[in-house]
Amino acid sequence: MKKLTKLPVATGIVLFAVCSGSALAHTQSGVLGNTTSSGTKTDKYVVECSGGTHHLQIQVRDKKTAPELGTKLTISAVNGTAAACTASSTDNTDTDGLYSAIASCDGGDGDYVMSVVKPAWTANGKETYIAQFHCEDAAGNHTETVFSQIQNQ
């Protein structure tokens, strides 16, 4: 007879959250381009906000502590619902370890397209980043956030 191993409930919850793309920490790391790439590079995500969301807040920061390309990374969000909105923020300093200013897209519950962009005028090569985002209600409390990547450049 086979012996069944039971996993603790907490382990199952963590595995579900990791596999489904739920944003517990509300951050996503990424790499734009590669060692020989040139031109504009864009990573795109769909961020689904629900549970009484008023807005999506976004920020980006260069992940490296030593200069890679000296580029300015920009993050933007667009919501095409009846409460349509657009927001963007740029990390102007390559190695300071700080996030860009907070930008807010006040589009309510629904899907937002979030993009992180490395502009074409930068040197060839890759650029690593961390995007930080939060679905929040009008009082600034976190609401349900689920995301998935739809473009990886």
Secondary structure per residue as TSV (DSSP state, phi and psi in degrees):
chain	resnum	aa	ss	phi	psi
A	1	M	-	360.0	136.8
A	2	K	-	-77.9	143.4
A	3	K	-	-95.4	127.6
A	4	L	-	-90.7	135.6
A	5	T	-	-101.4	127.1
A	6	K	-	-95.8	132.9
A	7	L	-	-92.4	143.6
A	8	P	-	-60.3	149.0
A	9	V	H	-56.1	-40.2
A	10	A	H	-59.8	-38.5
A	11	T	H	-63.3	-42.6
A	12	G	H	-63.4	-40.8
A	13	I	H	-64.3	-44.8
A	14	V	H	-62.8	-45.3
A	15	L	H	-60.5	-41.3
A	16	F	H	-63.2	-45.7
A	17	A	H	-62.4	-42.1
A	18	V	H	-67.3	-44.3
A	19	C	H	-72.5	-30.1
A	20	S	H	-88.3	-11.7
A	21	G	T	85.2	17.3
A	22	S	B	-65.1	137.8
A	23	A	-	-94.6	89.1
A	24	L	S	-75.9	-39.9
A	25	A	S	-95.0	-10.0
A	26	H	-	58.7	34.7
A	27	T	E	-132.5	153.7
A	28	Q	E	-144.2	123.5
A	29	S	E	-88.1	151.9
A	30	G	E	-158.9	169.4
A	31	V	E	-130.2	127.1
A	32	L	E	-102.7	124.2
A	33	G	S	81.5	-173.3
A	34	N	-	-142.7	-170.1
A	35	T	T	-64.7	-20.4
A	36	T	T	-120.2	5.1
A	37	S	-	-76.4	146.7
A	38	S	-	-131.1	172.4
A	39	G	S	83.5	174.8
A	40	T	-	-67.2	136.2
A	41	K	E	-125.8	137.2
A	42	T	E	-136.6	129.3
A	43	D	E	-102.3	137.1
A	44	K	E	-125.8	145.4
A	45	Y	E	-133.8	148.6
A	46	V	E	-101.1	123.8
A	47	V	E	-111.8	118.1
A	48	E	E	-97.8	117.8
A	49	C	E	-108.5	132.4
A	50	S	E	-148.1	178.8
A	51	G	S	79.3	36.5
A	52	G	S	88.9	28.4
A	53	T	-	-65.4	136.2
A	54	H	-	-100.1	-39.2
A	55	H	E	-154.6	163.3
A	56	L	E	-112.4	123.5
A	57	Q	E	-98.8	139.5
A	58	I	E	-134.6	149.4
A	59	Q	E	-153.4	159.7
A	60	V	E	-142.0	152.0
A	61	R	E	-144.8	148.0
A	62	D	E	-67.0	133.3
A	63	K	-	-83.4	-20.4
A	64	K	-	-82.5	152.0
A	65	T	S	-98.4	-13.5
A	66	A	S	-116.8	144.4
A	67	P	-	-56.5	134.9
A	68	E	S	-99.2	-68.3
A	69	L	S	-124.1	-3.3
A	70	G	-	64.6	31.6
A	71	T	-	-92.7	162.9
A	72	K	-	-104.2	120.3
A	73	L	E	-94.1	139.8
A	74	T	E	-123.0	138.2
A	75	I	E	-116.3	141.3
A	76	S	E	-141.9	159.4
A	77	A	E	-139.6	141.5
A	78	V	E	-133.7	137.3
A	79	N	E	-126.0	124.7
A	80	G	-	-99.5	20.6
A	81	T	S	-76.0	-173.4
A	82	A	T	-59.4	-29.7
A	83	A	T	-97.7	54.4
A	84	A	-	-55.4	143.3
A	85	C	E	-153.0	159.8
A	86	T	E	-140.3	139.8
A	87	A	E	-145.6	149.4
A	88	S	E	-150.7	158.4
A	89	S	E	-151.2	144.0
A	90	T	E	-122.3	133.3
A	91	D	E	-88.5	106.2
A	92	N	-	-85.0	-14.1
A	93	T	-	-118.8	124.7
A	94	D	S	-66.5	-37.6
A	95	T	S	-127.3	18.8
A	96	D	S	-81.2	-10.7
A	97	G	-	75.6	7.7
A	98	L	-	-104.5	149.2
A	99	Y	-	-76.4	157.9
A	100	S	-	-66.4	171.5
A	101	A	-	-61.7	151.6
A	102	I	-	-71.8	132.5
A	103	A	E	-118.0	145.3
A	104	S	E	-128.0	130.8
A	105	C	E	-110.0	108.8
A	106	D	-	-90.2	73.0
A	107	G	-	-110.7	3.5
A	108	G	-	72.3	-164.0
A	109	D	S	-62.7	146.3
A	110	G	E	137.5	-172.4
A	111	D	E	-91.9	134.8
A	112	Y	E	-117.0	140.2
A	113	V	E	-98.1	117.4
A	114	M	E	-107.6	129.7
A	115	S	E	-123.7	141.3
A	116	V	E	-117.2	127.1
A	117	V	E	-125.5	133.9
A	118	K	E	-104.0	118.2
A	119	P	-	-69.2	159.4
A	120	A	T	-65.7	-29.2
A	121	W	T	-74.8	-4.4
A	122	T	S	-78.1	165.6
A	123	A	-	-65.5	159.3
A	124	N	S	-61.0	146.8
A	125	G	S	132.1	-176.5
A	126	K	-	-97.3	157.8
A	127	E	E	-137.5	123.9
A	128	T	E	-97.4	149.0
A	129	Y	E	-148.0	166.4
A	130	I	E	-128.6	120.9
A	131	A	E	-94.8	136.4
A	132	Q	E	-120.4	131.8
A	133	F	E	-148.7	149.3
A	134	H	E	-144.7	126.9
A	135	C	E	-84.4	129.8
A	136	E	E	-138.4	153.5
A	137	D	-	-82.9	-178.8
A	138	A	T	-62.7	-24.0
A	139	A	T	-88.6	-1.8
A	140	G	S	90.0	10.3
A	141	N	-	-83.7	143.1
A	142	H	B	-67.8	139.3
A	143	T	-	-115.9	176.4
A	144	E	E	-61.5	133.0
A	145	T	E	-133.6	121.8
A	146	V	E	-130.6	137.7
A	147	F	E	-139.9	159.1
A	148	S	E	-149.9	148.3
A	149	Q	E	-84.5	132.9
A	150	I	E	-115.2	-11.0
A	151	Q	E	-150.0	132.8
A	152	N	-	-130.8	107.3
A	153	Q	-	-114.3	360.0
